[in-house]
Amino acid sequence: MLYDYEIIKKEEPIINPRARSSRYFLNDNFFNFWFRFIYKNYGTFEIDSQMGEELVKKDINAYFGMTFEGVARELLIGLNKKDVLPFKFLNIGRWWDKETEIDLIAFDDKNRDAIFCEVKWKHLTGQEAEHIVNGLKEKAGKVKGKWNEHYCLIAKKIEGKEQLDFLAFDLDDIEMEIGEV
């Protein structure tokens, strides 16, 4: 008997997927954590648990960044349901092509509206946020097709986010969104 536990998920770029452009990911945060930190450093933990703990602490922010993308996705879906975004999107996902990657693109294929979104697990100044979105604009130009473009940044904390000329959300917004559920 074959069981389908959906432990592994296959992803393709959300817009214009190509042959052999698929990526495979573990679909569970517990398994991700286990294989990234514990399994890889199992011998170190056996010999010196404190050193193993230091190895985990050294790389934990990169892990949080990866899992934060899932939280950002859920935030955008929640805001979409409330009609507070510039348009109602019908699809959302990651996009990549060769050396370029965009964390999230939410779009309506029919009206050609798209929100290009970067997700960062860090505290950002307004200037840093603008720099990231300028880079995002360059990357968005590589996505095939003509889009009515909107830009978004979701981070741990964004100073002065109210003055920015793009969508900007942080943990405070996520907390408010969760509190309304």
Secondary structure, DSSP 4 states (H G I P E B T S, - for coil): -------EEEE--SSS--TT--EEEES-HHHHHIIIIIITTHHHHHH-HHHHHHHHHHHHHHHHHHHHHHHHHHHHHHHHHTT-SSS--SEEEEEEETTEEEEEEEEETTTTEEEEEEEEEEEE-HHHHHHHHHHHHHHHTTSSS--EEEEEEEEEEETTGGG-SSEEE-HHHHHHHHHT-
